[in-house]
Amino acid sequence: MAKRVELIFDFVSPNAYLVWWPLRDLVKRTGAELDVFPVFLGGMHKLTGNAPPMIRDADVKGKVEYSMLEMRRFIEKHGLTKYKLHPQFPFNSITLQRMLYAADQDGRGVQFVEAMLPAIWEDGVDVLDPAALGAAVTAAGFDAKDLFERSQTDEIKQGLINNTENAVERGTFGIPTMFVGPKGKGEMFFGKERLDQVEEALAAH
C-alpha cells in the first residue's frame, strides 16, 4: 500500500497556499501519494468554535505579530516569494470549494488545487467575479461551465457539507491539517510547521 498524505483544504487559507508547495515536494521526495480533502473552513469554524488567528488572537499581546514573523520565516525558508495576501481576504470560498469538490470527484482535485493556488495567492484573481474566476479555471485546463453548474447542485453542496463534518469528527479544527496513513484513518498533524513530523511519519509507514 502506498504511503499517503491527506490534506484538509480550503482555498481561503493563506496557509493552504504556503504549505502546498513544500508538501508537494515532500511527497515527491518520499514517494508518497497526496490527496486533497475539500472542506468549507467557515463551516468548520462554526462547528468547532474556532476562528481565524488574527481574530482569535487579536487581544493577546504580541501573538499576532509573532505569527507574522513565523510566516515570514516560512516564506523565506521555502522560497515562496510569489505569495501575496489576496486583496479580498478573507473572501467567501464556498463556490471555489464546491468546484474543487466536483473536480476531486473527477479524480482531479490535486490538479485543480495546483493550478488555482497561483491564480489566487500570486495573481490575486477576483474570486467573487464569476467571469474572472471562470477565466482562471479555464486557463487552468478545466471546464469552468461544467464545474460551476455542478457546484450549484444539491449533490455537490451536500458532499462538501459532509466532508466538513467528517473532517471535524476526525479532529480537524483548522488549516492546514494533514493526515498520514490510510485514507480517512491517518494520524493527524496540524500546521505548516509540522512538515518534518509528516516526513518522519511517512518514513515510519
Long-range contacts (C-beta under 8 A, 24 or more apart in sequence): 1-182, 2-31, 2-32, 2-33, 3-30, 3-31, 3-32, 3-33, 3-180, 3-202, 3-205, 4-32, 4-33, 4-34, 4-35, 4-180, 4-181, 4-182, 4-183, 4-186, 5-32, 5-33, 5-34, 5-35, 5-178, 5-179, 5-180, 5-186, 5-198, 5-202, 6-34, 6-35, 6-36, 6-37, 6-178, 6-179, 6-180, 6-183, 6-184, 6-186, 7-34, 7-35, 7-36, 7-37, 7-176, 7-177, 7-178, 8-37, 8-39, 8-167, 8-172, 8-175, 8-176, 8-177, 8-178, 8-179, 9-36, 9-37, 9-38, 9-39, 9-100, 9-113, 9-175, 9-176, 10-38, 10-39, 10-40, 10-41, 10-44, 10-93, 10-97, 10-175, 11-93, 11-96, 11-97, 11-100, 11-113, 11-116, 11-117, 11-120, 11-127, 12-41, 12-42, 12-89, 12-90, 12-91, 12-92, 12-93, 12-96, 13-41, 13-174, 13-175, 13-176, 14-71, 14-83, 14-85, 14-86, 14-89, 14-121, 15-175, 15-176, 15-191, 15-192, 16-117, 16-175, 16-176, 17-80, 17-83, 17-117, 17-120, 17-121, 18-71, 18-74, 18-75, 18-78, 18-80, 18-83, 18-192, 19-176, 19-178, 19-192, 19-195, 20-113, 20-114, 20-117, 21-78, 21-80, 22-78, 22-192, 22-195, 23-176, 23-178, 23-195, 23-198, 24-114, 26-195, 26-198, 26-199, 26-202, 27-202, 30-199, 30-202, 30-203, 32-202, 34-110, 35-109, 35-110, 35-183, 36-100, 36-104, 36-109, 36-110, 36-113, 37-163, 37-167, 38-97, 38-100, 38-101, 38-104, 38-109, 38-160, 38-163, 39-97, 39-160, 39-163, 39-164, 39-167, 39-172, 39-175, 40-93, 40-94, 40-97, 40-160, 40-161, 40-164, 41-93, 41-174, 41-175, 42-92, 42-93, 42-94, 43-161, 43-164, 44-164, 44-167, 44-168, 44-172, 44-173, 44-174, 47-164, 47-165, 47-168, 48-168, 48-173, 50-173, 50-174, 52-90, 70-193, 74-192, 74-193, 82-118, 82-122, 83-121, 83-122, 84-121, 84-122, 84-124, 86-120, 86-121, 86-124, 86-127, 87-124, 88-126, 88-127, 88-128, 91-127, 91-128, 92-128, 93-127, 94-160, 95-127, 95-133, 95-148, 95-151, 96-127, 96-133, 97-160, 98-150, 98-151, 98-152, 98-156, 98-157, 98-160, 99-137, 99-147, 99-148, 99-150, 99-151, 101-151, 101-156, 101-159, 101-160, 101-163, 102-146, 102-147, 102-150, 102-151, 102-156, 103-142, 103-147, 105-156, 105-159, 108-142, 111-141, 112-140, 112-142, 115-140, 115-141, 115-142, 116-140, 180-205, 181-205
